Structure formats: C-alpha cells, structure tokens
C-alpha cells in the first residue's frame, strides 16, 4: 500500500452497495455478511474492505463491524470521513474537531481499535485542507489510524473547463497535503470506459510511491455484461439518474461489453467480462488496487479471482482500442 509496509490483495471489496446508492430493495444484511466473509476467506486475494461513515449513513460500518469483531486480523480496513448526509444532499465537513469525533465513532461501529486507511472523502471549502489533514495526521500519531488517503474528484464528468486537465484540483490538493503528512493512497474512478485518471492522476501516484485505489472498476455493473438496456432501475438507485444508464446509452455502449466478451473468450469459458475489466485495471501498474463493489458472495469470489488473470499484449491492444463511452 504505497510506500508503507501495509499489504493488501490486488482486488478489494467495495462495500457501498451493501447499504447505499444501489437498489435498496435488494439489500440483504445476511447476504452482505456472506460476501465479506467470502472475501476474507480468500486470504491474500481480497483483504481490503472499503467503506465510509456516510454509507447508510453509518449502517455500512456497523455491518462490517459484525465481521471485524471476529476477523479483524485478516482484513485491511479503509473508511472515510468528511461528508455528511443531509436531506437530499451531501455536505462536506472538514473541521478538525469533527474529524476527531467522526474517527472515534467509526472505530466504535467497526468494532476495532485502529483504521488501516483513513480517507478524506471530500475537502471542505470552508476549512483549509491542511487543517483537516493535520487533524487526520494526529490520529495516526495517536495510533487510531495507520495511514491516510484522499478520494479524488475532478474527472471527465465533473464539469471541468475546456483546456483544463482532469483531476487538476485534486493534484493541487495532493501537493498541499504532502507538505503536512504523507499520502498513502488515492481513490478515484478507473475502468475501461472511464480512463481519465490515466492522464495525470495515476502518473502522479506512480511518481510519488502512492497506491491507487480504482473505484467503480466495473462501471457500476455495466461492464459485467449482466445489465439489460431498458430494464430500468429503482428510483433510489444512483444509476437511475446517470446519463450512461439510460436505455439509449446502455444500448449505444454495448460494443465495449462485446470487446470484453471477446477477450474473455480467449482465456476460457469460465472467464467473464467482469474479470477482464478488472484485469485491465490491475495491468495499469503494480500499485493499482481494484475495488469493485458488490453485496453478493458469488461476485466477491469471482472478482477476487481476476487477480490471477494475465492479459496478453493482444488483449491490452484490443481493450485500448475499444470505442469511447457515450453519455
């Protein structure tokens, strides 16, 4: 994990879908617990559990705490701070006092005495980021946290100005944070249909010995090839409001899934488009960890198995030449 002695499996487990943003009616506590146990059963395959206090809010950490109470030594725990859930909106809070209280609350919910990676979910525009990061660094010195990370914002769909590179604001933040306390990891979206991080953010991480956590590496489920254009989503599902998940755009982007299927077929009938998509993410560098989200035991095991898939030069060339996603 970056330049620290901390180690994780190449494929982590994104826990957000278990209690936030995706199809509330399909969330099952027992099923989610089995998914977490399955990830840990794989040993070094999927040790990173990625959550946040705002997922639920709070219920995601509580769920993980039920597993960590028994299996803490087997897991690498990553949680986040800095976002509060309001009525239909999110509010950033980076005040040092709040950060300390939020950390203590997360430790209680997770039933642990230390967080392996504590990430700043969003910088508070009302608080100098150095003050927030300084408070987080104090938590490391106190032994409540082992390392710090930043969730990046500023990709292609964040309204960047013409001529400005993606993640420009994040890169500026990282430069400021490094002067206060080392950044161990950066989490940002990266997948075969969202490659903006390859332009500047991933090279920055490579050059600074920082781990890169690839969020939504399966394109919120689209790249698995299991979603049918036009099937629709529940009103509380974030994809119901995402331009790439309209029936028209899902149909238009099918050539991307078709390319993943072709590559998968070359590696055997048991290899899936999702595993190819994850293997592509991992091929971007040894410091890259894929963090696909799931609430199902079956997918947790299948995702972790992608770490063993080695794409050929032919595979990578074909995936590199896939059409750009339409939205």
C-alpha positions as CSV (number, residue, x, y, z in Angstrom):
1,X,0.0,0.0,0.0
2,X,2.0,2.9,-1.3
3,X,5.4,3.2,0.4
4,X,4.1,1.8,3.7
5,X,4.8,-1.8,4.9
6,X,1.0,-2.4,4.8
7,X,-0.1,-5.0,2.3
8,X,-3.5,-5.7,0.6
9,X,-4.8,-8.1,-2.0
10,X,-4.9,-6.8,-5.6
11,X,-8.7,-6.8,-5.6
12,X,-10.5,-5.2,-2.7
13,X,-14.2,-5.3,-1.7
14,X,-16.2,-2.1,-2.2
15,X,-18.9,-2.3,0.5
16,X,-21.0,0.7,-0.5
17,X,-23.6,-1.3,-2.5
18,X,-24.5,-3.2,0.7
19,X,-26.2,-0.2,2.2
20,X,-26.0,2.8,-0.1
21,X,-26.8,4.0,-3.7
22,X,-27.8,0.8,-5.3
23,X,-31.3,-0.8,-5.2
24,X,-32.4,-0.6,-1.6
25,X,-35.0,-3.4,-2.0
26,X,-32.2,-5.8,-2.9
27,X,-30.0,-5.1,0.1
28,X,-29.8,-8.1,2.4
29,X,-27.8,-7.9,5.6
30,X,-27.1,-11.7,5.7
31,X,-26.1,-11.8,2.1
32,X,-23.8,-8.9,2.5
33,X,-22.1,-10.5,5.5
34,X,-21.5,-13.7,3.5
35,X,-19.9,-11.5,0.8
36,X,-17.5,-10.0,3.3
37,X,-16.7,-13.4,4.8
38,X,-16.1,-14.8,1.3
39,X,-13.6,-12.0,0.5
40,X,-11.7,-12.7,3.7
41,X,-11.8,-16.5,3.2
42,X,-9.7,-15.9,0.1
43,X,-6.8,-14.9,2.3
44,X,-4.5,-12.5,0.4
45,X,-6.9,-12.3,-2.5
46,X,-9.3,-9.7,-1.2
47,X,-8.3,-8.3,2.1
48,X,-9.2,-4.6,1.6
49,X,-12.6,-3.7,2.8
50,X,-13.6,-0.2,1.6
51,X,-16.4,1.6,3.4
52,X,-17.3,5.1,4.6
53,X,-19.3,6.6,7.6
54,X,-21.8,8.2,5.1
55,X,-22.8,4.9,3.5
56,X,-26.2,4.2,5.1
57,X,-25.3,6.6,6.7
58,X,-23.4,4.6,9.4
59,X,-25.1,1.2,8.6
60,X,-22.3,0.1,6.3
61,X,-19.6,0.4,9.1
62,X,-22.0,-1.3,11.5
63,X,-22.3,-4.2,9.2
64,X,-18.6,-4.6,8.7
65,X,-18.1,-4.4,12.4
66,X,-20.1,-7.6,12.8
67,X,-17.4,-9.4,10.7
68,X,-14.4,-7.5,12.1
69,X,-15.3,-8.4,15.6
70,X,-14.3,-11.9,14.8
71,X,-11.8,-11.5,11.9
72,X,-10.1,-8.1,12.3
73,X,-6.6,-9.5,11.8
74,X,-7.5,-10.8,8.4
75,X,-8.7,-7.5,7.0
76,X,-7.3,-4.2,5.8
77,X,-9.9,-1.6,6.8
78,X,-10.4,1.5,4.8
79,X,-13.1,4.1,5.8
80,X,-13.7,7.7,5.0
81,X,-14.5,11.0,6.7
82,X,-15.7,14.4,5.6
83,X,-19.2,14.0,4.1
84,X,-22.5,14.3,6.0
85,X,-25.8,13.2,4.6
86,X,-28.5,15.8,4.6
87,X,-32.0,15.9,3.2
88,X,-31.4,15.0,-0.4
89,X,-27.8,16.4,-0.5
90,X,-24.3,15.9,0.9
91,X,-22.4,18.4,3.0
92,X,-18.6,18.5,3.5
93,X,-17.3,18.9,7.0
94,X,-13.5,19.1,7.5
95,X,-13.4,20.8,10.8
96,X,-10.7,19.2,13.0
97,X,-13.0,18.7,15.9
98,X,-15.5,16.9,13.7
99,X,-12.8,14.7,12.2
100,X,-11.7,13.5,15.7
101,X,-15.3,12.7,16.7
102,X,-16.1,11.0,13.4
103,X,-13.0,8.8,13.7
104,X,-13.9,7.7,17.2
105,X,-17.5,6.9,16.1
106,X,-16.2,4.9,13.1
107,X,-13.9,2.9,15.4
108,X,-16.9,2.0,17.6
109,X,-19.1,1.0,14.7
110,X,-16.3,-1.1,13.1
111,X,-15.5,-2.7,16.4
112,X,-11.8,-2.1,16.1
113,X,-9.1,0.0,17.8
114,X,-7.4,1.1,14.6
115,X,-8.3,2.0,11.0
116,X,-5.7,0.9,8.4
117,X,-6.5,3.6,5.8
118,X,-8.5,6.8,6.7
119,X,-9.6,8.7,3.7
120,X,-10.7,12.3,3.3
121,X,-13.9,11.8,1.3
122,X,-14.3,15.5,0.3
123,X,-12.4,18.6,1.2
124,X,-14.5,21.2,3.0
125,X,-14.4,24.5,1.0
126,X,-14.8,26.4,4.3
127,X,-11.8,24.8,6.0
128,X,-8.2,24.9,4.7
129,X,-7.4,21.3,3.7
130,X,-4.2,21.5,5.6
131,X,-6.2,21.8,8.9
132,X,-8.3,18.8,8.1
133,X,-5.3,16.7,7.0
134,X,-3.4,17.9,10.1
135,X,-6.2,16.6,12.3
136,X,-6.1,13.3,10.5
137,X,-2.4,13.1,10.9
138,X,-2.8,13.5,14.6
139,X,-5.0,10.4,14.6
140,X,-2.0,8.5,13.1
141,X,0.3,9.7,15.8
142,X,-2.2,8.6,18.4
143,X,-2.4,5.1,17.0
144,X,-6.1,5.3,15.9
145,X,-5.2,5.3,12.2
146,X,-2.3,3.7,10.3
147,X,-2.3,5.7,7.1
148,X,-4.1,8.5,5.2
149,X,-5.7,8.7,1.8
150,X,-7.7,11.0,-0.4
151,X,-10.8,10.4,-2.5
152,X,-10.2,12.3,-5.8
153,X,-12.8,14.5,-7.6
154,X,-12.4,16.1,-10.9
155,X,-12.8,13.5,-13.7
156,X,-14.3,14.0,-17.1
157,X,-17.9,14.2,-15.8
158,X,-17.3,16.8,-13.1
159,X,-17.8,19.8,-15.3
160,X,-14.1,20.5,-16.0
161,X,-13.4,23.6,-18.0
162,X,-12.2,23.3,-21.6
163,X,-8.4,23.0,-21.7
164,X,-8.1,22.0,-18.1
165,X,-6.8,18.5,-17.4
166,X,-8.8,16.0,-15.4
167,X,-8.2,16.0,-11.7
168,X,-6.4,19.3,-11.8
169,X,-7.9,20.4,-8.4
170,X,-7.1,17.0,-6.9
171,X,-3.4,17.3,-7.9
172,X,-3.2,20.7,-6.3
173,X,-4.7,19.3,-3.1
174,X,-2.3,16.4,-3.1
175,X,0.7,18.8,-3.4
176,X,-0.6,20.7,-0.3
177,X,-1.3,17.6,1.7
178,X,2.1,16.1,1.1
179,X,3.7,19.0,2.9
180,X,1.7,18.2,6.0
181,X,1.7,14.4,6.1
182,X,2.4,11.6,3.6
183,X,-0.5,10.5,1.3
184,X,-0.6,6.7,1.2
185,X,-3.4,6.2,-1.3
186,X,-5.6,8.0,-3.7
187,X,-9.0,6.6,-4.6
188,X,-10.6,7.5,-7.9
189,X,-12.7,6.1,-10.7
190,X,-10.9,4.0,-13.2
191,X,-12.2,1.4,-15.7
192,X,-12.1,0.6,-19.4
193,X,-14.9,3.1,-20.0
194,X,-13.7,5.8,-17.6
195,X,-9.9,6.3,-18.2
196,X,-9.4,10.0,-17.2
197,X,-7.2,9.0,-14.3
198,X,-4.6,7.6,-16.7
199,X,-3.8,11.1,-17.9
200,X,-2.4,12.8,-14.8
201,X,-3.6,11.2,-11.5
202,X,-2.2,7.7,-12.0
203,X,1.2,9.0,-13.2
204,X,1.3,11.3,-10.1
205,X,0.7,8.3,-7.8
206,X,3.4,6.3,-9.7
207,X,5.9,9.1,-9.3
208,X,5.2,9.6,-5.6
209,X,5.0,6.0,-4.5
210,X,1.3,6.3,-3.7
211,X,-1.2,3.5,-4.0
212,X,-4.1,4.0,-6.4
213,X,-7.5,2.5,-5.4
214,X,-9.6,2.1,-8.6
215,X,-13.2,2.8,-7.7
216,X,-16.1,1.5,-9.8
217,X,-13.8,-0.6,-12.0
218,X,-16.8,-2.5,-13.3
219,X,-18.6,0.7,-14.4
220,X,-21.3,0.4,-11.7
221,X,-22.2,-3.1,-13.1
222,X,-22.4,-2.2,-16.8
223,X,-19.0,-3.8,-17.7
224,X,-20.1,-7.1,-16.2
225,X,-22.4,-7.6,-19.2
226,X,-25.2,-8.6,-16.9
227,X,-27.4,-5.5,-17.3
228,X,-30.0,-5.3,-20.0
229,X,-30.6,-1.9,-21.7
230,X,-34.0,-0.6,-20.8
231,X,-34.6,-2.9,-17.8
232,X,-34.7,0.2,-15.6
233,X,-33.5,0.9,-12.1
234,X,-35.2,1.6,-8.8
235,X,-35.8,5.3,-8.0
236,X,-33.2,5.3,-5.2
237,X,-30.6,3.7,-7.4
238,X,-27.9,6.2,-8.4
239,X,-27.9,4.7,-11.9
240,X,-31.4,5.8,-12.5
241,X,-30.1,9.4,-12.7
242,X,-26.8,8.7,-14.5
243,X,-26.7,9.6,-18.2
244,X,-24.8,6.4,-19.2
245,X,-27.6,4.2,-17.8
246,X,-30.5,5.5,-19.9
247,X,-31.8,2.7,-22.2
248,X,-30.4,4.6,-25.3
249,X,-26.9,5.0,-23.9
250,X,-26.7,1.5,-22.5
251,X,-27.5,0.2,-25.9
252,X,-25.0,2.5,-27.6
253,X,-22.2,1.4,-25.3
254,X,-22.7,-2.4,-26.0
255,X,-19.6,-2.5,-28.2
256,X,-17.5,-2.0,-25.1
257,X,-19.0,-5.1,-23.4
258,X,-18.7,-7.0,-26.7
259,X,-14.9,-6.3,-26.6
260,X,-14.6,-7.5,-23.0
261,X,-16.5,-10.7,-24.1
262,X,-14.1,-11.4,-27.0
263,X,-11.1,-11.1,-24.7
264,X,-12.7,-13.3,-22.1
265,X,-13.4,-16.0,-24.6
266,X,-9.7,-16.2,-25.5
267,X,-9.0,-17.1,-21.9
268,X,-11.6,-19.9,-21.4
269,X,-15.3,-20.4,-20.9
270,X,-15.1,-19.7,-17.2
271,X,-13.6,-16.2,-17.6
272,X,-16.1,-13.4,-17.5
273,X,-16.2,-9.9,-19.0
274,X,-16.1,-8.5,-15.4
275,X,-12.8,-10.4,-14.7
276,X,-11.3,-9.0,-17.9
277,X,-12.3,-5.5,-16.9
278,X,-10.7,-5.9,-13.5
279,X,-7.5,-7.4,-15.0
280,X,-7.2,-4.4,-17.3
281,X,-7.3,-2.1,-14.3
282,X,-4.7,-4.1,-12.5
283,X,-2.5,-4.1,-15.6
284,X,-2.2,-0.3,-15.3
285,X,0.5,-0.7,-12.6
286,X,1.7,-2.8,-9.6
287,X,0.5,-0.1,-7.2
288,X,-3.1,-0.2,-8.5
289,X,-5.7,-2.0,-6.4
290,X,-9.2,-2.6,-8.0
291,X,-12.1,-2.0,-5.6
292,X,-15.2,-3.4,-7.2
293,X,-18.4,-3.1,-5.1
294,X,-20.8,-5.9,-4.5
295,X,-23.2,-7.3,-2.0
296,X,-23.2,-10.8,-3.2
297,X,-20.9,-13.7,-2.1
298,X,-20.7,-15.1,-5.7
299,X,-19.4,-11.9,-7.2
300,X,-17.0,-11.3,-4.4
301,X,-15.3,-14.6,-5.1
302,X,-15.4,-14.1,-8.9
303,X,-13.9,-10.6,-8.7
304,X,-11.1,-11.7,-6.5
305,X,-10.2,-14.4,-9.0
306,X,-9.5,-11.7,-11.6
307,X,-6.1,-11.0,-9.8
308,X,-4.8,-14.3,-11.4
309,X,-5.9,-13.3,-15.0
310,X,-2.9,-12.2,-17.1
311,X,-3.9,-10.2,-20.2
312,X,-1.7,-10.6,-23.3
313,X,-0.3,-7.8,-25.4
314,X,-3.1,-8.6,-27.9
315,X,-5.7,-8.3,-25.2
316,X,-4.4,-5.0,-24.0
317,X,-4.3,-3.6,-27.5
318,X,-7.9,-4.6,-28.2
319,X,-9.1,-3.1,-25.0
320,X,-7.1,0.1,-25.6
321,X,-8.9,0.4,-29.0
322,X,-12.4,0.0,-27.6
323,X,-14.7,2.9,-28.5
324,X,-15.0,5.7,-26.0
325,X,-18.1,5.5,-23.8
326,X,-21.1,7.6,-24.9
327,X,-23.1,9.6,-22.4
